[in-house]
Amino acid sequence: MTAPRPLPNLDQLAAEPQRAAELPAEAVAALLCRLAAVQTALAGRLALASSKAEVDEKILPFPSSSGVQPNREEEKLERLTVEEASALSKLPPRWFYRHKELSFVERISRKCLRIHKARFLRWLETKRA
């Protein structure tokens, strides 16, 4: 009689997902609990990123269509109010509140947003091109 194959860990399952079919239900439940703990820890780290710019630059790069990289110090300084961004783009102010998940929108509070000017202008370039 051969020894049963040891249960794979999360790393092994990520490398060989087909091995999940071999797992008993109890092992699946235990692995899902561990996976949820890891996912929660990673989501917390992402939420505590030093700034939204850290996430945008390292995970979601948004290069200018011209290929010229903006001066990051200058980009950090220039923020627009919703009204200023609205006047610049001809988008209604409400649009910014409905799309606050976009990388150029910074949420200050529930009713206060600031728009990263350089990022917003790059985004406008891509939409109008």
N, C-alpha and C positions, 0 to 999 in steps of 0.2 A: 504494500500500500504506500502511495507517495504522500509526502507531507503536503498539507494544504498550502497554497500560495499565500504569502503574507499580504495583508491588506495594504493597498497603496496609500501614500500620504498625498496631501494637496499638490505638492510639486510634481509627483509622479503622475497624478491624474491630469495635470495641466499639460504635461509632455505627451501623455498617452490617454486621451479622453475615452477611447473605446474600452478601457479597463473598468469604467464605471458600471458597465453591464454585468460585471462579475461580482459586484458588491451586494452583500445582504442588506435588507432594508434598515437594520439597526446601524450599520456602518454608514449608510447614506445619511441618515439623520444626524449622526455624530459629526460627520464631515461638513454637513450643511451648517451646523451650529458653529463650528470652528471657522468656516468660510465667512459667515455673517459677522463674527467678531473681527476678523481681519478686514472685511469690507468697511465696517464701522470705523475702525482705527484709521484706515486709509482716507476715508471721507472726512474724518476729523482733521487729519493733516492737511488735506486740500483746503478745507475751510479756514485753517489757520495760516495759510500761505502768507508770507510777509506782506504781500499786496496782491491785488487783482492782476497787476502787471506781471508778477512772477508767473502766474498761471498762463496768461496770454502769451508771454514771450517764450516759455519753455514747452508748453503743451500745445497751444493753439496759435502758432505763428501767423501773423497777418501782414505779409510784406506789402510794400507799396507796389502798385502796378508799374511804376516807373523803375523799380529796382533799387531806388535810392533809400537807404535806411535813415530814418529820422534821428535827430539828436535826442537821445533818451532823457537827458536832463531837461531839455526844452519841453519835451512832450509831457513830463511830469508836472510842469508848472502851469501849462495852459488848460484851463477848464472853462467850459461854457455853461451858462444856465440853460434850462430847457427853453426858455423864451429866446435866448440868443441862437441856440442851435436850430430852433424852429424857423427863425427869420432867415438864417443862413441857408437852410435846406428846403424851405417851403413845405415842410412837414408840420402837421398840427402838433401842438404841445402834448396832447393826449397820446400820440403815437409813441413818444419816448417812454411814457409810463407803461404802455402795453408791451414794449420791447426792452424792458430793463435788463433782460438776460444777455443782451449783446455786449461784446467785449469793450466797447467804448463808453458804456453807461456805468457810472459809479453811483451807487445808492448811498446817500448820506443818511437819510431817514425815510420813513414811509412816504412822506410827501415832498421829499427834497432829493433831486438827482443832479449830478454834474456830468457833463459830457466831455470826454477827452477829445480835445479839438483835433489833434493830428490824426488820431485813429479814426475819428468820425469822418474827417475829410478823405482819408484813404478808402473808407467804406463807401462813401458817396461816389468816389471815382469808379469803383468797381460796379456800382449799380447803374451809373449813367453811361458807362462805356458800351 
